[in-house]
């Protein structure tokens, strides 16, 4: 039996409510404590803004490699030609106007004992507290045949706008009747529903522009997020377009041959006209350089403060963190950034950080006017975030198209809200 959705207005306002609930006074007078935030995505930018809002006396520096941030949510709509890439791109002028020092440069090292961040140009940034929001790196070594150079032939389109446009150009150039193949990675990975949203929107594009073409999803898993909702939608909208091959049916990709766009699985080979390889993932490089990753390649953290369990005074938020049941999503990263910011202010003020609940909602477009979602509320428990019983909600099965269209509108409203919160 499906559960009733919580108010979407309440969900969209959840970040602001969280900030209000955790508001703390400015730090005592004296030398301004220095907080450096590395990574200017939804988590890092949101954390930097919340730090400055919660304690204006802090010296907050945001370090980001690029002057323009390209958002991953809605990037699959760019692939389908439904929105321009520029709609995904944001700068940092509002953060500068709020008194945050924005440094465009690549962080390459952390001297944890000296509390210093090293940049590629030789700059050294001292800190009292450091926040790492490095996102993910792709584990090219985990998939034989797949390299950064191979990504030009078989794009991943998972971490950059350039890659998104490379994949889109290949789709545009493909002849009608061609085959698109997507390989879906093992978990944990960024945006668990992302590969299936991508399959859906590429299928929509093919149906509109190349109706004799097919799409195959080769999956390293037997189950995936919102599986029933996706597969019901595929049966309704794309019955002759999408084929999903599960792990147990031979869908696990063990190697690729970029020169022929061939995917090699445990039992077979598949040749694509357009191949999209989404490889296994790990925390971004600076997290490894800082010594905050464990053998899994991800970062264990205290769920109350997001402080690393491996290095004191370093906090890790967003996709790189091991946050229990919390998904690796933009929504979660933004919430984690705000929680972490208030915890840092409390720690610098000599107070014990308060536990906070986290909400997360993931929207997935299946067509331009058709979306589904999954949401939950989480709290610290036993050293990790666990979902509070009874809060997990997915879109109702068998809902009318008007309900799916309403969800698509909610998704658009959420994107506008979260980008406003992060970038102003």
C-alpha atoms as a printed R data frame, in Angstrom:
    type eleno elety resid chain resno      x       y       z
1   ATOM     1    CA   UNK     A     1  0.000   0.000   0.000
2   ATOM     2    CA   UNK     A     2  1.460   3.356  -0.968
3   ATOM     3    CA   UNK     A     3  1.936   6.011   1.661
4   ATOM     4    CA   UNK     A     4  0.843   9.564   1.232
5   ATOM     5    CA   UNK     A     5  3.571  11.998   0.229
6   ATOM     6    CA   UNK     A     6  4.590  14.666   2.691
7   ATOM     7    CA   UNK     A     7  3.902  18.223   1.585
8   ATOM     8    CA   UNK     A     8  6.330  19.094  -1.188
9   ATOM     9    CA   UNK     A     9  6.265  22.703  -0.032
10  ATOM    10    CA   UNK     A    10  7.504  21.453   3.337
11  ATOM    11    CA   UNK     A    11 10.233  19.396   1.650
12  ATOM    12    CA   UNK     A    12 11.406  22.332  -0.469
13  ATOM    13    CA   UNK     A    13 11.518  24.533   2.599
14  ATOM    14    CA   UNK     A    14 13.258  21.871   4.671
15  ATOM    15    CA   UNK     A    15 16.727  23.349   4.234
16  ATOM    16    CA   UNK     A    16 15.614  26.750   5.462
17  ATOM    17    CA   UNK     A    17 13.797  25.195   8.409
18  ATOM    18    CA   UNK     A    18 16.904  23.198   9.285
19  ATOM    19    CA   UNK     A    19 19.005  26.346   9.264
20  ATOM    20    CA   UNK     A    20 16.543  28.181  11.481
21  ATOM    21    CA   UNK     A    21 16.351  25.303  13.951
22  ATOM    22    CA   UNK     A    22 20.114  25.162  14.281
23  ATOM    23    CA   UNK     A    23 20.828  28.901  14.294
24  ATOM    24    CA   UNK     A    24 23.679  29.822  16.610
25  ATOM    25    CA   UNK     A    25 25.087  33.133  17.820
26  ATOM    26    CA   UNK     A    26 28.240  34.600  16.366
27  ATOM    27    CA   UNK     A    27 31.520  33.564  17.909
28  ATOM    28    CA   UNK     A    28 32.989  35.583  20.706
29  ATOM    29    CA   UNK     A    29 35.122  38.585  19.855
30  ATOM    30    CA   UNK     A    30 38.774  37.955  19.043
31  ATOM    31    CA   UNK     A    31 40.835  36.617  16.169
32  ATOM    32    CA   UNK     A    32 38.490  35.338  13.505
33  ATOM    33    CA   UNK     A    33 38.612  31.542  13.303
34  ATOM    34    CA   UNK     A    34 39.484  30.355   9.790
35  ATOM    35    CA   UNK     A    35 37.323  27.786   8.018
36  ATOM    36    CA   UNK     A    36 38.377  26.581   4.587
37  ATOM    37    CA   UNK     A    37 35.838  24.766   2.424
38  ATOM    38    CA   UNK     A    38 37.213  22.777  -0.523
39  ATOM    39    CA   UNK     A    39 34.660  22.101  -3.236
40  ATOM    40    CA   UNK     A    40 32.054  24.541  -4.522
41  ATOM    41    CA   UNK     A    41 29.127  22.267  -5.317
42  ATOM    42    CA   UNK     A    42 25.786  21.983  -3.557
43  ATOM    43    CA   UNK     A    43 27.412  20.824  -0.325
44  ATOM    44    CA   UNK     A    44 30.475  23.063  -0.253
45  ATOM    45    CA   UNK     A    45 28.843  26.294  -1.438
46  ATOM    46    CA   UNK     A    46 25.863  25.707   0.832
47  ATOM    47    CA   UNK     A    47 28.191  25.042   3.765
48  ATOM    48    CA   UNK     A    48 30.231  28.193   3.130
49  ATOM    49    CA   UNK     A    49 27.122  30.389   2.939
50  ATOM    50    CA   UNK     A    50 25.632  28.848   6.089
51  ATOM    51    CA   UNK     A    51 28.891  29.329   7.998
52  ATOM    52    CA   UNK     A    52 28.945  33.021   7.143
53  ATOM    53    CA   UNK     A    53 25.253  33.503   7.871
54  ATOM    54    CA   UNK     A    54 25.428  31.667  11.202
55  ATOM    55    CA   UNK     A    55 28.601  33.407  12.336
56  ATOM    56    CA   UNK     A    56 29.497  36.539  10.338
57  ATOM    57    CA   UNK     A    57 32.784  36.912  12.220
58  ATOM    58    CA   UNK     A    58 34.216  33.724  10.726
59  ATOM    59    CA   UNK     A    59 36.896  33.977   8.041
60  ATOM    60    CA   UNK     A    60 35.446  31.624   5.435
61  ATOM    61    CA   UNK     A    61 37.362  30.670   2.303
62  ATOM    62    CA   UNK     A    62 35.855  28.565  -0.481
63  ATOM    63    CA   UNK     A    63 38.304  26.778  -2.784
64  ATOM    64    CA   UNK     A    64 37.001  25.559  -6.135
65  ATOM    65    CA   UNK     A    65 38.919  24.451  -9.220
66  ATOM    66    CA   UNK     A    66 36.517  26.050 -11.703
67  ATOM    67    CA   UNK     A    67 34.988  29.520 -11.797
68  ATOM    68    CA   UNK     A    68 31.755  27.968 -13.057
69  ATOM    69    CA   UNK     A    69 29.973  25.081 -11.367
70  ATOM    70    CA   UNK     A    70 28.009  22.705 -13.609
71  ATOM    71    CA   UNK     A    71 25.183  20.971 -11.760
72  ATOM    72    CA   UNK     A    72 24.507  17.265 -12.211
73  ATOM    73    CA   UNK     A    73 20.744  17.293 -11.409
74  ATOM    74    CA   UNK     A    74 18.840  17.859 -14.666
75  ATOM    75    CA   UNK     A    75 21.970  17.127 -16.739
76  ATOM    76    CA   UNK     A    76 20.152  14.151 -18.238
77  ATOM    77    CA   UNK     A    77 17.613  16.628 -19.618
78  ATOM    78    CA   UNK     A    78 20.505  18.341 -21.404
79  ATOM    79    CA   UNK     A    79 21.326  15.015 -23.059
80  ATOM    80    CA   UNK     A    80 17.747  14.776 -24.317
81  ATOM    81    CA   UNK     A    81 17.840  18.312 -25.697
82  ATOM    82    CA   UNK     A    82 15.277  19.545 -23.172
83  ATOM    83    CA   UNK     A    83 17.434  22.305 -21.657
84  ATOM    84    CA   UNK     A    84 20.709  24.085 -22.508
85  ATOM    85    CA   UNK     A    85 23.895  23.398 -20.592
86  ATOM    86    CA   UNK     A    86 24.008  27.028 -19.436
87  ATOM    87    CA   UNK     A    87 20.893  26.328 -17.326
88  ATOM    88    CA   UNK     A    88 23.125  23.997 -15.286
89  ATOM    89    CA   UNK     A    89 25.902  26.503 -14.675
90  ATOM    90    CA   UNK     A    90 26.424  28.794 -11.692
91  ATOM    91    CA   UNK     A    91 29.096  31.183 -10.448
92  ATOM    92    CA   UNK     A    92 30.200  32.478  -7.047
93  ATOM    93    CA   UNK     A    93 29.559  36.227  -7.182
94  ATOM    94    CA   UNK     A    94 26.854  36.047  -4.521
95  ATOM    95    CA   UNK     A    95 29.201  34.237  -2.148
96  ATOM    96    CA   UNK     A    96 31.855  36.914  -2.626
97  ATOM    97    CA   UNK     A    97 29.254  39.604  -1.940
98  ATOM    98    CA   UNK     A    98 28.447  37.895   1.357
99  ATOM    99    CA   UNK     A    99 32.053  38.185   2.541
100 ATOM   100    CA   UNK     A   100 33.258  34.710   1.579
101 ATOM   101    CA   UNK     A   101 36.746  34.611   0.084
102 ATOM   102    CA   UNK     A   102 36.446  32.564  -3.105
103 ATOM   103    CA   UNK     A   103 39.714  31.129  -4.406
104 ATOM   104    CA   UNK     A   104 39.658  29.573  -7.870
105 ATOM   105    CA   UNK     A   105 42.333  26.910  -7.773
106 ATOM   106    CA   UNK     A   106 42.874  23.202  -7.294
107 ATOM   107    CA   UNK     A   107 43.550  21.852  -3.805
108 ATOM   108    CA   UNK     A   108 46.225  19.166  -4.066
109 ATOM   109    CA   UNK     A   109 47.199  18.407  -0.483
110 ATOM   110    CA   UNK     A   110 46.414  18.810   3.195
111 ATOM   111    CA   UNK     A   111 48.948  18.990   6.026
112 ATOM   112    CA   UNK     A   112 46.611  17.861   8.787
113 ATOM   113    CA   UNK     A   113 49.071  18.395  11.651
114 ATOM   114    CA   UNK     A   114 49.901  21.924  10.491
115 ATOM   115    CA   UNK     A   115 46.284  22.600   9.474
116 ATOM   116    CA   UNK     A   116 47.187  23.828   6.025
117 ATOM   117    CA   UNK     A   117 45.625  23.250   2.592
118 ATOM   118    CA   UNK     A   118 48.035  23.288  -0.353
119 ATOM   119    CA   UNK     A   119 46.906  24.520  -3.780
120 ATOM   120    CA   UNK     A   120 48.390  23.560  -7.147
121 ATOM   121    CA   UNK     A   121 49.888  27.044  -7.597
122 ATOM   122    CA   UNK     A   122 51.832  26.745  -4.343
123 ATOM   123    CA   UNK     A   123 49.432  28.773  -2.188
124 ATOM   124    CA   UNK     A   124 49.056  27.553   1.403
125 ATOM   125    CA   UNK     A   125 45.781  28.219   3.227
126 ATOM   126    CA   UNK     A   126 45.812  27.783   7.032
127 ATOM   127    CA   UNK     A   127 42.641  26.674   8.772
128 ATOM   128    CA   UNK     A   128 41.140  26.066  12.181
129 ATOM   129    CA   UNK     A   129 38.506  23.792  10.643
130 ATOM   130    CA   UNK     A   130 38.545  22.303   7.143
131 ATOM   131    CA   UNK     A   131 35.517  21.106   5.184
132 ATOM   132    CA   UNK     A   132 36.056  18.825   2.215
133 ATOM   133    CA   UNK     A   133 33.237  18.592  -0.313
134 ATOM   134    CA   UNK     A   134 35.204  16.978  -3.154
135 ATOM   135    CA   UNK     A   135 32.437  15.011  -4.814
136 ATOM   136    CA   UNK     A   136 33.534  11.870  -6.632
137 ATOM   137    CA   UNK     A   137 36.302  10.600  -8.842
138 ATOM   138    CA   UNK     A   138 35.843   7.784 -11.327
139 ATOM   139    CA   UNK     A   139 37.674   4.520 -10.708
140 ATOM   140    CA   UNK     A   140 39.093   4.066 -14.185
141 ATOM   141    CA   UNK     A   141 41.378   1.327 -12.879
142 ATOM   142    CA   UNK     A   142 38.356  -0.770 -11.883
143 ATOM   143    CA   UNK     A   143 37.161  -1.282 -15.476
144 ATOM   144    CA   UNK     A   144 39.755  -2.726 -17.890
145 ATOM   145    CA   UNK     A   145 39.920  -0.766 -21.114
146 ATOM   146    CA   UNK     A   146 38.357   2.390 -19.699
147 ATOM   147    CA   UNK     A   147 40.705   5.373 -19.367
148 ATOM   148    CA   UNK     A   148 40.331   9.166 -19.453
149 ATOM   149    CA   UNK     A   149 41.219   9.027 -23.161
150 ATOM   150    CA   UNK     A   150 38.645   6.256 -23.752
151 ATOM   151    CA   UNK     A   151 36.010   8.554 -22.233
152 ATOM   152    CA   UNK     A   152 36.170  10.664 -25.401
153 ATOM   153    CA   UNK     A   153 34.927   7.639 -27.383
154 ATOM   154    CA   UNK     A   154 32.615   6.193 -24.723
155 ATOM   155    CA   UNK     A   155 31.672   9.171 -22.508
156 ATOM   156    CA   UNK     A   156 30.744   8.795 -18.871
157 ATOM   157    CA   UNK     A   157 29.014  12.228 -18.745
158 ATOM   158    CA   UNK     A   158 28.987  11.858 -14.973
159 ATOM   159    CA   UNK     A   159 31.315  14.553 -13.644
160 ATOM   160    CA   UNK     A   160 31.572  17.416 -16.163
161 ATOM   161    CA   UNK     A   161 29.620  19.532 -18.586
162 ATOM   162    CA   UNK     A   162 32.098  18.802 -21.375
163 ATOM   163    CA   UNK     A   163 31.392  15.093 -21.080
164 ATOM   164    CA   UNK     A   164 27.640  15.721 -21.147
165 ATOM   165    CA   UNK     A   165 28.018  17.635 -24.394
166 ATOM   166    CA   UNK     A   166 30.254  14.928 -25.878
167 ATOM   167    CA   UNK     A   167 27.590  12.305 -25.225
168 ATOM   168    CA   UNK     A   168 24.853  14.571 -26.535
169 ATOM   169    CA   UNK     A   169 26.807  15.167 -29.768
170 ATOM   170    CA   UNK     A   170 27.201  11.425 -30.238
171 ATOM   171    CA   UNK     A   171 23.474  10.897 -29.789
172 ATOM   172    CA   UNK     A   172 22.719  13.624 -32.319
173 ATOM   173    CA   UNK     A   173 25.147  12.104 -34.840
174 ATOM   174    CA   UNK     A   174 23.894   8.516 -34.476
175 ATOM   175    CA   UNK     A   175 21.879   7.141 -37.405
176 ATOM   176    CA   UNK     A   176 18.280   6.146 -36.830
177 ATOM   177    CA   UNK     A   177 18.225   2.454 -36.030
178 ATOM   178    CA   UNK     A   178 21.370   2.627 -33.893
179 ATOM   179    CA   UNK     A   179 21.904   1.144 -30.445
180 ATOM   180    CA   UNK     A   180 22.704   3.136 -27.308
181 ATOM   181    CA   UNK     A   181 24.189   1.206 -24.400
182 ATOM   182    CA   UNK     A   182 24.519   2.460 -20.825
183 ATOM   183    CA   UNK     A   183 26.501   0.585 -18.184
184 ATOM   184    CA   UNK     A   184 25.207   1.192 -14.640
185 ATOM   185    CA   UNK     A   185 27.748   0.942 -11.792
186 ATOM   186    CA   UNK     A   186 27.806  -0.850  -8.482
187 ATOM   187    CA   UNK     A   187 26.788   1.014  -5.343
188 ATOM   188    CA   UNK     A   188 27.762   3.199  -3.618
189 ATOM   189    CA   UNK     A   189 27.701   5.740  -6.423
190 ATOM   190    CA   UNK     A   190 26.552   9.274  -7.057
191 ATOM   191    CA   UNK     A   191 22.787   9.619  -7.609
192 ATOM   192    CA   UNK     A   192 21.577   5.994  -7.487
193 ATOM   193    CA   UNK     A   193 18.534   6.664  -9.745
194 ATOM   194    CA   UNK     A   194 20.658   8.664 -12.205
195 ATOM   195    CA   UNK     A   195 21.485   5.934 -14.757
196 ATOM   196    CA   UNK     A   196 17.813   4.981 -15.033
197 ATOM   197    CA   UNK     A   197 16.651   8.565 -15.405
198 ATOM   198    CA   UNK     A   198 19.300   8.868 -18.130
199 ATOM   199    CA   UNK     A   199 18.001   5.756 -19.880
200 ATOM   200    CA   UNK     A   200 14.475   7.173 -19.711
201 ATOM   201    CA   UNK     A   201 15.295  10.579 -21.165
202 ATOM   202    CA   UNK     A   202 17.554   9.199 -23.892
203 ATOM   203    CA   UNK     A   203 14.716   6.818 -24.767
204 ATOM   204    CA   UNK     A   204 12.396   9.817 -25.004
205 ATOM   205    CA   UNK     A   205 14.880  11.519 -27.337
206 ATOM   206    CA   UNK     A   206 15.166   8.399 -29.497
207 ATOM   207    CA   UNK     A   207 11.401   8.025 -29.701
208 ATOM   208    CA   UNK     A   208 11.089  11.610 -30.903
209 ATOM   209    CA   UNK     A   209 14.032  11.786 -33.296
210 ATOM   210    CA   UNK     A   210 15.351   8.274 -34.053
211 ATOM   211    CA   UNK     A   211 12.331   5.987 -33.606
212 ATOM   212    CA   UNK     A   212 13.971   2.823 -34.960
213 ATOM   213    CA   UNK     A   213 16.758   2.987 -32.381
214 ATOM   214    CA   UNK     A   214 17.134   0.933 -29.191
215 ATOM   215    CA   UNK     A   215 18.667   1.435 -25.757
216 ATOM   216    CA   UNK     A   216 20.188  -1.261 -23.544
217 ATOM   217    CA   UNK     A   217 21.053  -0.850 -19.863
218 ATOM   218    CA   UNK     A   218 23.769  -3.260 -18.730
219 ATOM   219    CA   UNK     A   219 23.559  -3.341 -14.951
220 ATOM   220    CA   UNK     A   220 25.991  -4.520 -12.296
221 ATOM   221    CA   UNK     A   221 23.021  -4.916  -9.916
222 ATOM   222    CA   UNK     A   222 19.834  -6.965  -9.764
223 ATOM   223    CA   UNK     A   223 17.832  -4.186  -8.136
224 ATOM   224    CA   UNK     A   224 17.944  -0.394  -8.272
225 ATOM   225    CA   UNK     A   225 16.303   2.672  -6.770
226 ATOM   226    CA   UNK     A   226 12.614   3.099  -7.674
227 ATOM   227    CA   UNK     A   227 12.876   0.038  -9.919
228 ATOM   228    CA   UNK     A   228  9.171  -0.746 -10.113
229 ATOM   229    CA   UNK     A   229  8.292   2.869 -10.889
230 ATOM   230    CA   UNK     A   230 10.894   3.105 -13.627
231 ATOM   231    CA   UNK     A   231  9.975  -0.209 -15.204
232 ATOM   232    CA   UNK     A   232  6.268   0.579 -15.135
233 ATOM   233    CA   UNK     A   233  7.020   3.880 -16.865
234 ATOM   234    CA   UNK     A   234  9.214   2.141 -19.444
235 ATOM   235    CA   UNK     A   235  6.444  -0.339 -20.191
236 ATOM   236    CA   UNK     A   236  4.030   2.547 -20.690
237 ATOM   237    CA   UNK     A   237  6.227   4.997 -22.573
238 ATOM   238    CA   UNK     A   238  9.086   3.048 -24.152
239 ATOM   239    CA   UNK     A   239  8.004  -0.606 -24.518
240 ATOM   240    CA   UNK     A   240 10.029  -1.178 -27.697
241 ATOM   241    CA   UNK     A   241 12.979   1.052 -26.844
242 ATOM   242    CA   UNK     A   242 14.536   0.085 -23.480
243 ATOM   243    CA   UNK     A   243 16.003  -3.292 -22.562
244 ATOM   244    CA   UNK     A   244 17.387  -3.763 -19.046
245 ATOM   245    CA   UNK     A   245 19.916  -6.560 -18.466
246 ATOM   246    CA   UNK     A   246 20.391  -7.326 -14.766
247 ATOM   247    CA   UNK     A   247 23.491  -8.695 -13.059
248 ATOM   248    CA   UNK     A   248 21.994 -12.190 -12.833
249 ATOM   249    CA   UNK     A   249 21.157 -12.078 -16.541
250 ATOM   250    CA   UNK     A   250 24.692 -11.205 -17.599
251 ATOM   251    CA   UNK     A   251 24.547  -7.429 -17.331
252 ATOM   252    CA   UNK     A   252 27.737  -6.911 -15.317
253 ATOM   253    CA   UNK     A   253 30.316  -5.115 -17.496
254 ATOM   254    CA   UNK     A   254 33.831  -6.421 -16.817
255 ATOM   255    CA   UNK     A   255 35.719  -4.586 -19.597
256 ATOM   256    CA   UNK     A   256 35.235  -2.231 -22.527
257 ATOM   257    CA   UNK     A   257 36.840  -1.905 -25.959
258 ATOM   258    CA   UNK     A   258 36.590   1.795 -26.782
259 ATOM   259    CA   UNK     A   259 37.838   1.528 -30.370
260 ATOM   260    CA   UNK     A   260 34.797  -0.599 -31.272
261 ATOM   261    CA   UNK     A   261 32.459   0.720 -28.545
262 ATOM   262    CA   UNK     A   262 32.104  -2.799 -27.182
263 ATOM   263    CA   UNK     A   263 30.956  -3.714 -23.680
264 ATOM   264    CA   UNK     A   264 32.242  -7.071 -22.399
265 ATOM   265    CA   UNK     A   265 30.082  -8.719 -19.725
266 ATOM   266    CA   UNK     A   266 30.485 -11.917 -17.738
267 ATOM   267    CA   UNK     A   267 28.819 -13.940 -20.493
268 ATOM   268    CA   UNK     A   268 28.595 -11.873 -23.673
269 ATOM   269    CA   UNK     A   269 29.677  -8.813 -25.643
270 ATOM   270    CA   UNK     A   270 27.507  -5.888 -26.765
271 ATOM   271    CA   UNK     A   271 28.478  -3.452 -29.505
272 ATOM   272    CA   UNK     A   272 27.063   0.064 -29.289
273 ATOM   273    CA   UNK     A   273 26.721   2.877 -31.761
274 ATOM   274    CA   UNK     A   274 26.798   5.182 -28.741
275 ATOM   275    CA   UNK     A   275 28.264   3.850 -25.527
276 ATOM   276    CA   UNK     A   276 27.836   5.525 -22.137
277 ATOM   277    CA   UNK     A   277 30.125   4.027 -19.491
278 ATOM   278    CA   UNK     A   278 29.321   4.977 -15.892
279 ATOM   279    CA   UNK     A   279 32.228   3.367 -14.027
280 ATOM   280    CA   UNK     A   280 32.640   2.573 -10.317
281 ATOM   281    CA   UNK     A   281 33.371   5.601  -8.140
282 ATOM   282    CA   UNK     A   282 35.254   6.827  -5.075
283 ATOM   283    CA   UNK     A   283 35.722  10.022  -3.099
284 ATOM   284    CA   UNK     A   284 37.389  12.940  -4.878
285 ATOM   285    CA   UNK     A   285 41.190  13.077  -5.003
286 ATOM   286    CA   UNK     A   286 41.718  15.674  -2.264
287 ATOM   287    CA   UNK     A   287 39.985  13.381   0.240
288 ATOM   288    CA   UNK     A   288 42.598  10.705  -0.423
289 ATOM   289    CA   UNK     A   289 45.403  13.269  -0.208
290 ATOM   290    CA   UNK     A   290 44.041  14.442   3.149
291 ATOM   291    CA   UNK     A   291 44.020  10.929   4.581
292 ATOM   292    CA   UNK     A   292 40.283  10.836   5.261
293 ATOM   293    CA   UNK     A   293 39.367   7.837   3.063
294 ATOM   294    CA   UNK     A   294 39.262   4.245   4.235
295 ATOM   295    CA   UNK     A   295 39.801   1.034   2.242
296 ATOM   296    CA   UNK     A   296 36.410   1.488   0.552
297 ATOM   297    CA   UNK     A   297 37.600   4.687  -1.118
298 ATOM   298    CA   UNK     A   298 35.006   6.747   0.785
299 ATOM   299    CA   UNK     A   299 35.189   8.867   3.943
300 ATOM   300    CA   UNK     A   300 33.909   7.674   7.347
301 ATOM   301    CA   UNK     A   301 32.511  10.590   9.368
302 ATOM   302    CA   UNK     A   302 30.797  11.407  12.633
303 ATOM   303    CA   UNK     A   303 27.136  11.784  11.598
304 ATOM   304    CA   UNK     A   304 26.491  14.644  14.026
305 ATOM   305    CA   UNK     A   305 29.356  16.914  12.905
306 ATOM   306    CA   UNK     A   306 30.587  15.246   9.692
307 ATOM   307    CA   UNK     A   307 34.067  15.378  11.207
308 ATOM   308    CA   UNK     A   308 36.359  12.727   9.774
309 ATOM   309    CA   UNK     A   309 36.877   9.632  11.878
310 ATOM   310    CA   UNK     A   310 40.445   9.498  10.573
311 ATOM   311    CA   UNK     A   311 41.682  13.113  10.808
312 ATOM   312    CA   UNK     A   312 40.688  15.660  13.481
313 ATOM   313    CA   UNK     A   313 39.335  19.083  12.493
314 ATOM   314    CA   UNK     A   314 38.593  17.916   8.954
315 ATOM   315    CA   UNK     A   315 34.944  17.496   7.985
316 ATOM   316    CA   UNK     A   316 33.678  15.676   4.884
317 ATOM   317    CA   UNK     A   317 30.272  16.280   3.306
318 ATOM   318    CA   UNK     A   318 28.402  15.299   0.185
319 ATOM   319    CA   UNK     A   319 29.033  12.381  -2.121
320 ATOM   320    CA   UNK     A   320 32.459  11.609  -0.638
321 ATOM   321    CA   UNK     A   321 31.142  10.917   2.882
322 ATOM   322    CA   UNK     A   322 29.952   7.597   4.238
323 ATOM   323    CA   UNK     A   323 26.598   8.737   5.606
324 ATOM   324    CA   UNK     A   324 24.795   5.452   6.204
325 ATOM   325    CA   UNK     A   325 21.383   5.318   4.576
326 ATOM   326    CA   UNK     A   326 21.660   8.865   3.221
327 ATOM   327    CA   UNK     A   327 21.836   8.776  -0.586
328 ATOM   328    CA   UNK     A   328 24.641  10.451  -2.504
329 ATOM   329    CA   UNK     A   329 22.519  13.228  -3.954
330 ATOM   330    CA   UNK     A   330 22.573  16.995  -4.389
331 ATOM   331    CA   UNK     A   331 19.698  17.338  -1.941
332 ATOM   332    CA   UNK     A   332 21.597  15.346   0.700
333 ATOM   333    CA   UNK     A   333 24.858  17.212   0.075
334 ATOM   334    CA   UNK     A   334 23.180  20.575   0.563
335 ATOM   335    CA   UNK     A   335 21.537  19.435   3.796
336 ATOM   336    CA   UNK     A   336 24.817  17.956   5.055
337 ATOM   337    CA   UNK     A   337 26.612  21.208   4.287
338 ATOM   338    CA   UNK     A   338 24.206  23.181   6.457
339 ATOM   339    CA   UNK     A   339 24.321  20.696   9.326
340 ATOM   340    CA   UNK     A   340 28.117  20.615   9.181
341 ATOM   341    CA   UNK     A   341 28.339  24.424   9.169
342 ATOM   342    CA   UNK     A   342 26.271  24.784  12.330
343 ATOM   343    CA   UNK     A   343 28.243  21.996  14.026
344 ATOM   344    CA   UNK     A   344 31.509  23.812  13.233
345 ATOM   345    CA   UNK     A   345 30.199  27.077  14.666
346 ATOM   346    CA   UNK     A   346 29.173  25.258  17.840
347 ATOM   347    CA   UNK     A   347 32.562  23.499  18.106
348 ATOM   348    CA   UNK     A   348 34.480  26.752  17.606
349 ATOM   349    CA   UNK     A   349 32.298  28.356  20.260
350 ATOM   350    CA   UNK     A   350 33.142  25.570  22.714
351 ATOM   351    CA   UNK     A   351 29.690  24.020  22.700
352 ATOM   352    CA   UNK     A   352 28.553  20.471  22.036
353 ATOM   353    CA   UNK     A   353 27.001  20.154  18.548
354 ATOM   354    CA   UNK     A   354 23.350  19.253  18.479
355 ATOM   355    CA   UNK     A   355 22.072  16.227  16.612
356 ATOM   356    CA   UNK     A   356 19.942  17.092  13.612
357 ATOM   357    CA   UNK     A   357 17.630  15.221  11.305
358 ATOM   358    CA   UNK     A   358 18.274  15.256   7.572
359 ATOM   359    CA   UNK     A   359 15.707  15.099   4.797
360 ATOM   360    CA   UNK     A   360 16.374  13.946   1.264
361 ATOM   361    CA   UNK     A   361 14.230  13.771  -1.848
362 ATOM   362    CA   UNK     A   362 15.443  12.471  -5.209
363 ATOM   363    CA   UNK     A   363 13.399  13.375  -8.278
364 ATOM   364    CA   UNK     A   364 13.841  11.540 -11.569
365 ATOM   365    CA   UNK     A   365 12.412  12.624 -14.901
366 ATOM   366    CA   UNK     A   366 11.101   9.804 -17.074
367 ATOM   367    CA   UNK     A   367  9.800  12.198 -19.738
368 ATOM   368    CA   UNK     A   368  9.595  16.010 -19.912
369 ATOM   369    CA   UNK     A   369  6.267  16.068 -18.059
370 ATOM   370    CA   UNK     A   370  6.624  12.813 -16.105
371 ATOM   371    CA   UNK     A   371  8.630  12.462 -12.882
372 ATOM   372    CA   UNK     A   372  8.893  10.060  -9.960
373 ATOM   373    CA   UNK     A   373 10.557  10.522  -6.592
374 ATOM   374    CA   UNK     A   374 11.812   8.897  -3.433
375 ATOM   375    CA   UNK     A   375 12.220  10.686  -0.110
376 ATOM   376    CA   UNK     A   376 13.063  10.013   3.505
377 ATOM   377    CA   UNK     A   377 14.109  11.568   6.801
378 ATOM   378    CA   UNK     A   378 17.290  10.407   8.541
379 ATOM   379    CA   UNK     A   379 18.927  10.851  11.938
380 ATOM   380    CA   UNK     A   380 22.193   9.818  13.590
381 ATOM   381    CA   UNK     A   381 22.020   6.353  15.113
382 ATOM   382    CA   UNK     A   382 24.882   4.035  16.006
383 ATOM   383    CA   UNK     A   383 27.510   6.148  14.292
384 ATOM   384    CA   UNK     A   384 25.673   6.599  10.986
385 ATOM   385    CA   UNK     A   385 22.524   8.066   9.482
386 ATOM   386    CA   UNK     A   386 19.559   5.714   9.513
387 ATOM   387    CA   UNK     A   387 16.183   6.357   7.950
388 ATOM   388    CA   UNK     A   388 13.495   7.102  10.509
389 ATOM   389    CA   UNK     A   389 10.901   4.355  10.345
390 ATOM   390    CA   UNK     A   390  7.802   5.357   8.445
391 ATOM   391    CA   UNK     A   391  9.353   8.364   6.672
392 ATOM   392    CA   UNK     A   392 10.405   6.642   3.456
393 ATOM   393    CA   UNK     A   393  8.040   7.581   0.643
394 ATOM   394    CA   UNK     A   394  8.074   6.879  -3.077
395 ATOM   395    CA   UNK     A   395  5.744   8.143  -5.757
396 ATOM   396    CA   UNK     A   396  2.516   6.130  -5.775
397 ATOM   397    CA   UNK     A   397  2.399   3.252  -8.226
398 ATOM   398    CA   UNK     A   398 -0.215   3.491 -10.955
399 ATOM   399    CA   UNK     A   399 -0.708   7.234 -10.497
400 ATOM   400    CA   UNK     A   400 -2.347   9.357 -13.168
401 ATOM   401    CA   UNK     A   401 -0.325  11.382 -15.647
402 ATOM   402    CA   UNK     A   402 -1.445  14.546 -13.870
403 ATOM   403    CA   UNK     A   403  0.276  13.305 -10.704
404 ATOM   404    CA   UNK     A   404  3.447  12.543 -12.670
405 ATOM   405    CA   UNK     A   405  3.309  16.009 -14.237
406 ATOM   406    CA   UNK     A   406  2.914  17.555 -10.790
407 ATOM   407    CA   UNK     A   407  6.037  15.669  -9.691
408 ATOM   408    CA   UNK     A   408  7.911  17.107 -12.684
409 ATOM   409    CA   UNK     A   409  6.859  20.580 -11.550
410 ATOM   410    CA   UNK     A   410  8.039  19.800  -8.006
411 ATOM   411    CA   UNK     A   411 11.400  18.690  -9.432
412 ATOM   412    CA   UNK     A   412 11.798  21.969 -11.286
413 ATOM   413    CA   UNK     A   413 10.865  23.955  -8.161
414 ATOM   414    CA   UNK     A   414 13.320  21.954  -6.062
415 ATOM   415    CA   UNK     A   415 16.172  22.637  -8.505
416 ATOM   416    CA   UNK     A   416 15.485  26.359  -8.398
417 ATOM   417    CA   UNK     A   417 15.359  26.277  -4.592
418 ATOM   418    CA   UNK     A   418 18.540  24.294  -4.033
419 ATOM   419    CA   UNK     A   419 20.585  26.297  -6.531
420 ATOM   420    CA   UNK     A   420 19.354  29.514  -4.920
421 ATOM   421    CA   UNK     A   421 20.362  28.218  -1.483
422 ATOM   422    CA   UNK     A   422 23.812  27.161  -2.681
423 ATOM   423    CA   UNK     A   423 24.756  29.933  -5.089
424 ATOM   424    CA   UNK     A   424 22.379  32.807  -4.345
